[in-house]
Amino acid sequence: MISKQLAGEKAVEFIKADMTIGLGTGSTVYWTIHRLGKMVKNGLQIRAIPTSKQTESLAKELGIPMTSFSEVSQLDLTIDGADEIDTHFNLIKGGGGALLREKLVAAASKRFIIAADDSNLVHTLGKFPLPVEVVPFAWEVTAQRIASLNCKPVLRMNNKKPYITDNGNFILDCSFEKIENPLDLSEKLKLIPGVVETGLFIDMADLIIVGSKNDIRLINKN
Ligand SMILES: O=C(CO)[C@H](O)[C@H](O)COP(=O)(O)O
């Protein structure tokens, strides 16, 4: 069994009846969603809010009942993946392009669980290029302003065209190499006009489930 699958499937153990669950995006939570689909088929009652159109269609296919922020304002639990996790529980997310909805859903959740494998654990964030969601208008100027923070922003492409997020925006993948102060960087990025959201998730995760070749580790905050 691959490590992402181990971690993703382990995460369902934290789902209880009648919970409202945030469903993340990516190849790790794919396994969570599949397991959850089976649990729902076996009678578990939950409702879910997806963090992307991709997750929404998978969850619908598996018969997982959906809700939305027009019906609920708080979720019990969100399960998602991460591209990098540092020793202070800070994350880089957005490799799959869903960072804005992922952050909104995580911020509305009482508990935020990350399922990942040991390749995602790092001492300092930044080797993985930081995804930054920007509005398409004047994105070139936004990219120049971001570059002045000492990185190389690259416009994410899809079939030779700019990649478009579920919110109709672009993504700039920003290579910083080392992000020594994630909070400071996050604040600076959010001050740039045109930046909608960044893939820096600072001190939001409560529990990390780390799958490796043959076992699973749980890392609790504190
Ligand atoms: O942030 C994300 C999507 O926007 C994903 O959680 C992140 O990219 C990790 O993905 P995977 O589970 O496929 O490694």
The ligand as an SDF file (V2000), in Angstrom:
LIG
                    3D

 14 13  0  0  0  0  0  0  0  0999 V2000
   -3.0330   21.7130   -1.6790 O   0  0  0  0  0  0  0  0  0  0  0  0
   -3.4160   20.8080   -2.3650 C   0  0  0  0  0  0  0  0  0  0  0  0
   -4.2860   21.0130   -3.5520 C   0  0  0  0  0  0  0  0  0  0  0  0
   -4.4920   22.3660   -3.8030 O   0  0  0  0  0  0  0  0  0  0  0  0
   -3.0560   19.4130   -2.0250 C   0  0  0  0  0  0  0  0  0  0  0  0
   -3.5060   19.1360   -0.7500 O   0  0  0  0  0  0  0  0  0  0  0  0
   -1.5740   19.2760   -2.0690 C   0  0  0  0  0  0  0  0  0  0  0  0
   -1.1360   19.6630   -3.3610 O   0  0  0  0  0  0  0  0  0  0  0  0
   -1.1280   17.8410   -1.7810 C   0  0  0  0  0  0  0  0  0  0  0  0
   -1.5900   17.0190   -2.7860 O   0  0  0  0  0  0  0  0  0  0  0  0
   -1.3340   15.4680   -2.8290 P   0  0  0  0  0  0  0  0  0  0  0  0
   -2.1780   14.8640   -1.7490 O   0  0  0  0  0  0  0  0  0  0  0  0
   -1.7400   15.0640   -4.2040 O   0  0  0  0  0  0  0  0  0  0  0  0
    0.1490   15.2420   -2.5630 O   0  0  0  0  0  0  0  0  0  0  0  0
  1  2  2  0
  2  3  1  0
  2  5  1  0
  3  4  1  0
  5  6  1  0
  5  7  1  0
  7  8  1  0
  7  9  1  0
  9 10  1  0
 10 11  1  0
 11 12  2  0
 11 13  1  0
 11 14  1  0
M  END
$$$$
